[in-house]
Amino acid sequence: MTDRTDARRVIRVACRGAWALPEGKGLLDGDARVRTLRRVLVTYPGVRYILPDRIGLHAGAEDRLLETLSTLLTRQHWLVETVSVE
C-alpha cells in the first residue's frame, strides 16, 4: 500500500500574463520577483526541483509542507493563477 504523502510529490502552478506558458518562462523567469520567490522556495527542505510549471518535492514530504507551499504560491497574485497539488 502506498502512503498518502508518497503519492503527492508535485505542486503544479499556472502563471498569469507574461509568465504564462508556453511563451513565458513561468517559475524560471528572470524577473527579480520570480528569482526571489525561487530563492525562498528552495529554502524549504522538501523541495527537490523547480520547473516552469511545477515544484517537485521529496517523496516523504509532509502534508503540512505541501499546504505551506500552496498557500505561499497562492498569495503571489501577481504571478500565480492556480495551484494544484498532485
N, C-alpha and C positions, 0 to 999 in steps of 0.2 A: 504494500500500500504506500502511496506517495504522500508525504507530509504536505500540508497546505502551504507552508512557507516555501517549499521547494518548487511548487507549481507556478508561483508568481515571482518572476525574476526580471520583468521588464516593465518600465513605465514609458508609455507612448505619449508623445507630445505633438500636437498640431499647432503650428505657429501662425501668427497673423501677418498680414500685409507683406512687406518686402522680405520678411524672413520665411514666408511660407514656401514649401517645396512645390514644384521642382526648381523654380528659378532661384529662390532664396536658399540660404545655407543653414537655416534653422538654428539649432543649438551650437553650430560650429561657425557662426558668422563672426566677422572680425570687429563688429561694433563693440565699443568699450563696455557697455552694459551687459551684453551677452558674454563677453570674456569674463567679467566679474562674476556673473551667475555661474559659469562653468567652474571658476576657481572655488566658489562656495560649495558647489555640488561635489567636487572631488574630495572635499574635506570629510565627507561622511564615509565612515569605514566600510560600509556595504557596497559602495559604488565601484563597479568594475570598469565600465567604459561609458563614453558619451558619444552618440552618433547624431546626425542632424535631426532625426525624428524620434529618438528614444534614448533611454538611460538603462544600461544593463546593471543588474545587481547580483551579488553573490547568491548562490543557491540557498544559503541559510539566513538570508536577510529577514529580519523580524517584521511582522505586520506594522509595528509602530514606526519603523523606518520608512516603509512604503507610504504610510499615512503622512508622515512629516514631509517627505519629499513631494508628494502630491499636493499638499497644502502650500508649500513653498512655491511650487511651479504655478499653481492656480492663481496665486496672488500677483503674478507677473503679468498683469492685464495688458501691458504694452507689447508683450511678446507672445504669450501663450493664449491660444483659443480654447483648446480642450486638452485634458489629461486623462489617460486611462491606464489602469494597472492590469497587467496580464500575468 
